[in-house]
Amino acid sequence: MGSKKGLVVAALAALLMIVPASASAAPEFSANVTSVEFVSPHDPSGAFDPFDSETYEASITITNTGDVNITSVEPSFASTPVPNPFRAPDPFSVSGGNCEIYNPGVGLESHFQIQTSEGGSCQFKVQFRPYVLAEGEYTETLKLMAFGMLEQVEGNTVEIPLSANVANNSDASVSPSSLDWGLVPADTTSTKTVTLNSTGTSRLLLSHSEITLPDGSTSFTPAFSYSQPDECLQIDAGESCDIEVSFTPPNFLTYESVLSLYGNFGTIKVPLSGSGSDPQVEVTPYIRFGEKIIGSRSTGTASLTSGSITPIDVDSAAISGPAASSYSLDYDAGNCQNLGFQGRCDFDVTFKPTTKGSHKADLVVTGTFGSKTIKLSGSAREKTPAELAVRVFGPRRAAPGSTVTLKAKIYNRGEITAKGVTLKTVLPKSLAAKAKPIRIKSIAAGKPVTKKIRIRVKPGTAAGSRIKVRFTVSAKSAKTGSSFRSIRIR
């Protein structure tokens, strides 16, 4: 395909144990496949999407089937015209696999080498990358030629046809085809969902999205925004993904924009429209609890404040959404009636997660002003297990026959109480007497415990020697901690 620019000029070699052989004997080898057809796992037809940037591989095993040693098995491509002249290098390539790479020292590029014995084999890979290729069928022939060790005797040649098909079989639709918010109080946010559907036979690839004015220009006071999960970037055939679009009018005007979606399906444009109205109430937009421990309790407060000249009433407040059971609500309904200008109603929300992961829900408040939504979010994790550490304080010098008293401060840096803690002191037997382990019933999370350790230096210990002491603290279901101390004998 075109010139061999970028093609890995490789040598696949089998280094075999030298055995007597005729200088004229030709090496022979075989491959485990007669052809390689690359098939896309994302399309029933097997065609690759030209937007697909992945590299696909097929393994080929070559085996020495002759009676003589092989110096190398050299691959090459028989080039054929490429439908897309802008594609470089060729979409097919070779990599070493477990056939080692070496340089024969003759000014060539890297070669591949088989480290094997007679009858042995190695495996290399042929690759295909469809990215930005024109649609159509791609074919190539991989030629493999064997060479013997004596006087570069040529052996047999194996040809392996390669093929792959590139076609864009993706398609997409959105529902609804447009979004209209109608009247939304100024400086408040209302969110709607547009669903992107993969309607083709191959995987949908969404490259990017943007919101612009109808003429394609960028707004300096954007009223619309969107949030798209990572799952929308690749959508299997028959599946869909939701994109949230929010409208926050900064004043009482009418706003129009376009949400544009780009990918291997072309371009889809979703018209957006809405108007700002005189706000009657303002609410806390969200309560974020952050990350908490499973089973813990945290309380946050959201408020509704009236901006209306006439009194307003709060009729109801309730929590809904996928993680509604993780939250509870408490508010004084009596104090949320007949609210005058700047009157306020408070909602106390308690977050008590029972499972780990993300917890999202909505606090929906309704009344004579309409409906307001306060976003609730938090996440939960399990407590970290007990993690023990020890630090040792005290003298660093001692005399022969003396007793050195050290203080060991043991820390539990986890979030669970460590039970059945043991502190062991390891001493060189020739220099100091054995120290008994210290038992501690428990150490609470985040709390330290201090213990005294007495080390008796043997009378015959020579001056200038060092006693290297190791301290290890452990407990069941806890991470072990250790520390070291050196005591010099004076």
N, C-alpha and C positions, 0 to 999 in steps of 0.2 A: 504494500500500500504506500505508493509514493517512494521516496528515498528511504534508506535505512537509518535516517537520522533519528536518534533516540532509542533505536532498537538495541536491546542488550545482546551484544555479540558475545555469546557464551560458549563454554566448552563443558560438556557434561562428561566427567572422566571416571573410570573405574580403576583404582590403584589396586592391583591384585598381587598376590605373592608370586615372585619370579619363579617360573618353572621352565625347564628346557622346552623349546618349541622351534619349529622351522622358521627361518627368516622370511620365507615366502607365505607362511600361513596367515590367513586373513582373519581379523577379529570379527565376531558376530554378536549381535545383541537383539533384543526385542522390546517392544513397549506393550503395556497392558491394555491399551486402547487403540482402536483403529481410526477413531474420529472423536471430536469434541464439539458438542452443540451446547452453547450457553443458553439457558432458559431462565427467564425472570420469575422469581417466586411471587411477584406482585401482580401478575396478569395471567388469567387462564390461557391466553394464547401463547404465552411464553415470551412475548415481545418486551423489550426494555424501553422505558420511557427516556426520551432525550434530556429530560430535566434531572434524571437520576444520576447523582454524583458518586455513588458507591462503586467500588471495584469488585468484580466477581471473579472467583477463582475455580479452576479445575485442576486436579492432581493427576500427574502422569508418572508411572513407575517404569523405569528401564532396567533391564536385567542382562547380565553377561551370559549369553547362551552358547558361547564358543569354548574352545579348548586353549585359547591363548590369552595373554594379557591385553588389556585395552588401555591406551594412553588417554584418549578423550572421546567423547561423543559430542560432536559440534552441532548446535542447532542454527538454523537460519530460516527466514521467512521468504516465501515466494510472493513478491508484492503483486497486488491487484489494484485497479483503480478504486478510489474512495469517492462515494457520491458527494460528500461535503468537502470541498477543497480547502476549507479553513481548519480542518481537523489536523492537528499535529501534536504529538507524534501519532503513529498508528494506534487504533484502539486495542489491538492485541499486544501483549507483552509476555515476557518470561521472567520468573524469579526462581531462586535457587532451591527453595524447600529445604530438604536435608542433604542436598548435593552441595558440598562445600564450595566456596568461591576461592579461586586462586589466580595468580597472574603468571602466565608462562614465560614472561620476560622477553617477549618479542615485540613490544610496542603496541600490543593489542589491548582492548578493554578487558574487563574482568571475565574470567572463565569459570565454569562450574566443574567441580571435581567430585567423583564418587570414591569414597574410601571403603573398599569392599574387597572380598576375595572372589576367586573364580566362581561363577554362578550366583554371585551376590547382586544386590540392586540398590538403587536409591530413588527418591521421589522428588520431582520438581513441580512447579506450578505454572500453568498458563493463565493469563488474566485478560479480562475484557472490561472496559470502562465506557459506558454509553453516553456520558455527559456531553452535551451540546452537539451530538452527532445528528446528521440529517436522517430522516426516516428512510428505511430501506433495509435490505439484507446485506450483511457484512460477511465476507468469507476470506479465508487465508489458509495457506498450507505451511505447516511447521515441518521442516526437513531436518532429520537427525542423521549424521554420518559418523561412523566409528573409525578410529585410527588405532593401529597397533603400536607396540613399543619399539619394535625393531625397524629402523629405517622408515618410519612413518607409513607403514603398510596400511592402505585404505581397506576398510571393511565394508559391511553392508550399509544400506541407507534405508531409513524408515520415514515415510511421509504420513503425516496426520492432518487431515483436513479440519479446519476450525470454522465455526459458523455462529452467527448471532443475528437476531432480527431486532430492529429499532422501530417503534411505532408509538405514537401518542394516542392511547385508547382511553384517556381520562376525560371526564366531563364533570360539571358541577352545576348546582342550582342553589338558590337561597330561598328561605321562607321566614318571614314574609319578604316580598320583593321590595318593600319600602317601609319606613317607620315614621309615624306621625304622633307626636306627643300631645298635640292640642295645647291647652293652657296649663302651664306649670308656674307656680309662684317663683318670682325672681329670687336668685341666690339660693335656690334649693335644687336638689338633684333627683331626677327620675330616670330609672334604668329599664331598658327593654332588651330583648334578646333576638338576634337574627341567627338562624341555623344554616350552616354551610353543609350541603349534602354532596357526597361523592356518588355521582350517578353513572360514571363510566364503568368499564370492566377492569381498569387498572387503578393503582393507588393514586390518590390525589395529592399533589405537592403544592402547598401554599408558600410562595416565596416571600411575600410581604404584603402589608395592608397600610392604608392611610386614609385620613379624613381631610378633604379639601372643600373649598367653596365650589358651587356648581360649575364655575368656569375653569376649575383646576388650580386656582391660586390658593395660597395659604392665608387663613384668617389670623389677624393679630389679636383678636378677642374671641378665641374659639369657644363655642357654647356646647360642642359635642366632643366626646372622647370615647375610646373603646378599650376593652380588655379582652385579650384572646389567649387561651391556654396553649401550652406547647403541643397538646394533642392535635391542634388544628393544623400544624405544619405538615403532618403526614396522616391522611385519612384513607383507610382501606375502602375498596369498592363496596358500596351498599351501606357504609357507615356515615356518621355525621358528627358535627362539632358545633357547640354554641359559642357565639361571640356576643359579649355584653356591650351595649352601646348606652352611654349616659348623656343626658341633656341637662345642662345647668345654665339657664338663661341669666345673664348678668343684669338685665334690665327688662323693660316692658315691651321690647321689640319682637318682631317675628324673625326667626332664623332658619336658614336652609343650608344644607351641606350635602356631601356625598361620601359614603364609605366605599372605597375601592379595594377589591381583593384581586391579587395577581398570583398567577401560578401556571402550572402546565395545562390548565383548563382555559387559559386566556385571561380575560378581565371581566369581573362582575362588578357592577356599580349599584349601590343601594341608596336611593334618595332618602335624606333625613330632613325632618321639618318639625318646628315647634315654636311656641310663643311664650314669652314671660308675662306673668300676671302680677297684680298687686299682692304681695305676701301678707297673709293674715297671721301666720304663726311661723316661728322658727324652732327647730329642734336640734339637739346635739346629733350630728350626722352619724356618729359611730361610738361604740365602746370597745376598746381593744384591751384584752386582758393579758396578752402576751403568753409566754409559756409557763405552765403551772404543773405541779405534781399531781398525778392521778389521785383523786379522793380529797384534794385540798379545796378550800372555799375562798373565793375572792369576790368582792362586791364593787360594782361601779355604778355611777349615777348619770342618767341622761335627763335632760330638761326640755320641756316645751314652753316657749315664751310667746305670749300673744302680742301681735303687732296690729291688732284690729281695734278700731274705735268702739265698735259695739261688742258686748260681752260674747264670749264663746264658751262652749262646753266640750269636755272630753267625754265621749260616750263609752269607749272601751279601749283597752290596751292588752295585747296578747303577743306571745312569742311563738313564731312559726319558723319552719325551715328544717333542713336535714339534721341539725344537731340541737333542735329545740329542747330535748330532754336534758341537755347539759346545763340549761339555764333555768332560773326561777325569777319571778317578778313580784315586786311589792310596791304598791303606791296607794296614797290616800285619795280615793275617788271623790270624796266630799270636797277636798281642797282643789279639785280640778274642774269644778263647776263655776259658771258665771265669772270667768276670768276676764278682767278688764285690761286696758292697754298696759303692756309690760307685766301683766300677771303671769305667774309661773307655776308649772306643775312638774314635780320631780318623780322620776321612776328609778327605783333601786333594783338593779339586776345582779343576781348572784350566779357566779360561774363555778360549778362543781362537776368537773369531768370524771367519768368512770372508765374511759378508754383512752388509749394514747392516740395521737394524731391531731389533725386540724378539726376544729369545731366552729361551724358558721351557722348563724341563725339571724332572724329579723325580729325586731320589736316593732309591731305595727300599732300605731295610735290613730284612732278615728274619732271624729266629732263633727261639730257644726262647721268646721273649717275644711272638712274633707278627710283625707288619709295621709299620714306621715310614716315613713319607715326609718328606723334607726338600726344600722348594721351592727351585729354582735359578732365578735371573732375572738378566738383563743386557741391555744393548742395545749396538749398534755403529754407528759412523759412519765415513765416510771422512775422511782428513786434510784440513784446510783448506789451500787453496793458499797459496803464498807471498804475503805482503802486505808491501810495502816502505814504509818511512817514513824521513825524513831530518831531522835537526836540525843547525843550524849554530851554531858558537861562534867567537868572536874579536872583533877590534876593530870598533867602529862608527864610527870617525873615521879619516880618511886625508888626506894632503897631496897636492897636484897632483904628478904624476910619481913617486909612491911606489908600492911594492908591498905589498899587504895580504895576509897569510896567514891563512886561515880553516880551521877544522877542521870537516869534515862527518862526523857520526856516522850511519851507515846501519843501520837495524834491519830484520830479517826477522821480522815478527810472526805469520807463518803457521806451519804444521806440516810444510811441505815445503821442501827446500833450493832457494833461488833461484839459477839458473845464468845466466851471461852477463849480469851486472848492469852497467848503464851509468849513470853520474852525469853529467848535463849541467848546465852553468852558463850561464845566459843573461844577458848584460850589455848595457846601452845602448851602441851602437857609438860614439856621439859622446863618451862619457865614459871608457870603459875598453876595453882591448884584449881581443880574443876569447880565451876560455879553452877549452882542449882538453877533450874529454870524458874522463872517467876510467873505465877498464874494470876490472871485478872479476870474476874467474873464477866464484866462487860465494860465497854467504852461507848458512850453515847455519840451520836453523829455530831461532828464538829467540835468535840470536846477532847482535851488532852488529859492524860494521867501521868504522874511522875512517880518513879520507883527508884530506890537506892540499890546499887550493885556493888558488892564488896569483892575485891580481887586480892587474893593473897599471893604475894610474890615469893617464890621459893628462896630459901637462904643462900643457896649456892649460885644464884643467878649472877653472871658476870657483869661488872660495870660497863656501861656503854652499849649493852645489848638492848634490843627493843622487843617489847611484848605487843604483838599485833592482835587486837581483840576485834571480833566480829559480833555484832548484835543483830538478831533476827526476831521480828515480831510477826506473829501469824494468828489467824483465827479461821474458823470454818466459814466458807462462803465470803471470804474477804481477801483483798489483794495484800500480799505479804510485803513488809517493809524491812529495810536493813540499813545498817550504818557500821562504820569502822572507826577504831580508835587505836592510836599508837602510844605506848607508854615507854619512856626511855629510863633505863636503870642507871642511876648515878653512883 
